[in-house]
Amino acid sequence: MTAFRYSFLQVLRQGLEGHRGWAPAWRSPPLQKRYDVVVIGGGGHGLATAYYLAKVHGVRSVAVLERGWIGGGNSGRNTTIVRSNYFFPASARIYDLALRLYEQLSAELNYNVMLSQRGLLTLAHSDHAFELAARSVNAMLINGIDVELLDRAQIQAEVPLLNFAPDARFPIHGGYIQRRGGIARHDAVVWGYARAADALGVDIVQGCEVTGFRIDNGRLVGLDTGQGPVAAGAVGMVVAGHSGALAAKAGFRLPILSYALQAMVSEPIKPVLDTVVMSPTTGAYVSQSDKGELVIGAGLDLYPSYAQRGNLPSTQSILAGLAELFPSFRRLKLLRQWAGTVDVAWDYSPIIGPSPVEGLYLNCGWGTGGFKAIPAGGYVLAHLLATGRHHEFSAPFDLRRFETGALIDEAAGAGIAH
Ligand SMILES: Cc1cc2nc3c(=O)[nH]c(=O)nc-3n(C[C@H](O)[C@H](O)[C@H](O)COP(=O)(O)OP(=O)(O)OC[C@H]3O[C@@H](n4cnc5c(N)ncnc54)[C@H](O)[C@@H]3O)c2cc1C
């Protein structure tokens, strides 16, 4: 097990010794025949689940099974925005738990997740949009979230690069900002949780695809994998865009559709943008990475798909919107473009809780915005797996809300994704 503490003195010592003494950040153990808990999916949510199982609940016989490499799914493909400015109380509670956990995460994991609370600004491009922004801000303040409504002049002071010309295609009428929002380094979040979970005895098994479910009398007793069968006391299914396909193998349907969601980066430039800017009207949002690249995110492709590419019309419409918002970005070259397969639930909120198969628990449906939720998603799923009961923060997100009608329609409520 890894018991190597990262510190300034270690960096100094290893530097003097030619960096030959670093231990691997996590082991590559063979798959055992049985675990108390198996987590399917080595993204941020799966790894955080394993970490909190071991750390908070003392459950050490845990495996995370990842069909590719950890963080190779959406957790390593997103635009890294963190925020908790949600409209409905249940959403605000769980996303703010995540943000509070993020604020402690580097120290907790002994791994720098590079959280940068540089503020997240959401723009309103018409009087009507500004009124809706005021409504959202009022709801968020009631939810206890730190947001501020800003007028046009205040936004100009915050982000002077935006297009304030009188004939701008998307005039800026105002907006709102969450100053605790910002970005974190996505790979570091995955690797930090992996390293910390491994140090507590969790087996992270990569290249191990779950291909089937062994169900006895309605109860899940084990899984079939590419590396052989494995028995499990309880199983967490945390596979994002593949949730629908895997649920079908377990014999039930989920109210989820999988879409490609794309992002892109520009060539690196000197620091010009010190906050995250979102424009729901154009669908574009942008931040500047520490490397200097502009990280640009788009909306969903318009049809369900498992292609991790993203289509050209979406790329074009996002870049057109961005060029209108920031005229000075027009001359920049695009460096890379990619997409991930996101799992969108019918009400755009996550699904957390028991599945129709006893012993199988779900954490999915985070869609376009689950990176910011990783610490909380892992925390509440660990609670479920260890106790068999909902954490109070996950209860509203149970699958049964699609039977009772108690939906949490955040897309309609807050009007923004990611
Ligand atoms: C382009 C893009 C931009 C985004 N931007 C943001 C953002 O700015 N902020 C934000 O909060 N969220 C954002 N998101 C959403 C966010 O990335 C996801 O909601 C989050 O990463 C989901 O984490 P996860 O651990 O559930 O899934 P993943 O990281 O996708 O992990 C699931 C894992 O399960 C594995 N798997 C699948 N099937 C199997 C199987 N049968 N057996 C074993 N393993 C399997 C996959 O290989 C994968 O590694 C964005 C997503 C994309 C694609």
The ligand as a Gaussian input file, in Angstrom:
#p B3LYP/6-31G(d) Opt

LIG

0 1
 C      -16.992000      18.022000     -22.625000
 C      -17.520000      17.918000     -21.230000
 C      -17.500000      19.043000     -20.425000
 C      -17.978000      18.963000     -19.115000
 N      -17.850000      20.048000     -18.296000
 C      -18.190000      19.973000     -16.998000
 C      -17.922000      21.056000     -16.129000
 O      -17.353000      22.066000     -16.513000
 N      -18.302000      20.940000     -14.823000
 C      -18.948000      19.826000     -14.360000
 O      -19.317000      19.804000     -13.203000
 N      -19.156000      18.748000     -15.167000
 C      -18.791000      18.787000     -16.472000
 N      -18.985000      17.720000     -17.293000
 C      -19.649000      16.516000     -16.770000
 C      -18.699000      15.660000     -15.961000
 O      -17.507000      15.442000     -16.674000
 C      -19.331000      14.314000     -15.595000
 O      -20.635000      14.524000     -15.071000
 C      -18.520000      13.580000     -14.542000
 O      -17.156000      13.535000     -14.907000
 C      -19.060000      12.164000     -14.370000
 O      -18.149000      11.458000     -13.566000
 P      -18.323000       9.895000     -13.418000
 O      -17.262000       9.426000     -12.507000
 O      -19.741000       9.602000     -13.055000
 O      -18.165000       9.345000     -14.903000
 P      -16.879000       9.017000     -15.800000
 O      -15.736000       9.885000     -15.456000
 O      -17.338000       9.005000     -17.207000
 O      -16.503000       7.574000     -15.314000
 C      -17.277000       6.431000     -15.652000
 C      -16.297000       5.321000     -15.934000
 O      -17.020000       4.098000     -16.082000
 C      -16.286000       3.290000     -16.974000
 N      -17.156000       2.227000     -17.477000
 C      -18.201000       2.326000     -18.324000
 N      -18.743000       1.129000     -18.546000
 C      -18.028000       0.241000     -17.808000
 C      -18.105000      -1.186000     -17.616000
 N      -19.030000      -1.935000     -18.230000
 N      -17.198000      -1.768000     -16.775000
 C      -16.241000      -1.021000     -16.131000
 N      -16.131000       0.307000     -16.300000
 C      -17.019000       0.929000     -17.113000
 C      -15.840000       4.279000     -18.056000
 O      -14.733000       3.784000     -18.787000
 C      -15.516000       5.511000     -17.234000
 O      -14.135000       5.653000     -16.933000
 C      -18.520000      17.752000     -18.620000
 C      -18.536000      16.616000     -19.434000
 C      -18.023000      16.689000     -20.723000
 C      -18.026000      15.462000     -21.577000

